[in-house]
């Protein structure tokens, strides 16, 4: 399951540089996570780094993008191929 950032985001800028896939970017009002790039850090780390550093706990599973660990691993391999 990809992650998403809720409107509780305070735009503190700490999550964006932590994403190994470059999935996080500044949106119109709050940071956003591109679900096509989010692997919940599968393949890179044991836990999602954005969640680890978020001071307001505004990063949650995206209910619109349900993926299991195997699918996240495949996405990681596709993103890092080449």
N, C-alpha and C positions, 0 to 999 in steps of 0.2 A: 504494500500500500504506500503510495507516495504521501508525502507530508504537505501540509498547508499552513499558512500563517494567518491567524485570526485578526480581527480588527482591534484586538487589545495590543497589537504591536506598537511600540513606542519609538520606532525608527532609530534604535540605538547603534545600528551598523555593525554589531558584533557577529551576526550569523553569516552574512554574505561571504566574508573571506574564509570562513571555516568550511564551506561546501566544496568538497573535492571534485564535484561534477559541474560546478558553475551553474547550478540550478536556481540559485537565489539572486534576485535582482530587485531594485527599487521600483515599486509600482506607483500608481498615482497618489495613493494615500499611505500605504504601508508596503513593506517588503512582500514579495511574492515568490512562490516556488513553482518552477516549471515542472509539471508532473512527468514530462517525457524525459527529463534529466535526473529526477530524484530517484535514488536507489536506497534511501534511508541509510546511506553510507555502507551498504552491503558491498563487500569487495575491498573496501578501504579501511573501515573501522568496525568495532564490535557494536557501537551505538551511534545513533545519528548525532553528529557533532553540533548541528544547529540547536538541537534540543539541549545539549550539554551546556552551551554558552548562553542561552536565552535567559535574561534576568526576569522576565515576566511570564514565562511558561505559556506563550501564545502560539506554539507550534504543535499541531495535532495531526493525527491521521486524516487524510483527505477521503471522505466517504464516497466520492465520485470516482476514485481511482483505486480499486481494491486489487492488490497484488500480494502473492505469497513470497516467501524468501527465495524460492526457486526462480520465480519470474523476475524478482529484483536482481538476482545473480546474473540471469541472462541479459537483462538491461545493462548491468555493469559491464559485462563482456562486450556487448555491442558498442557501448559508449567509449570503451578503452581500446577497441580493436584498431590495429594499424599502427 
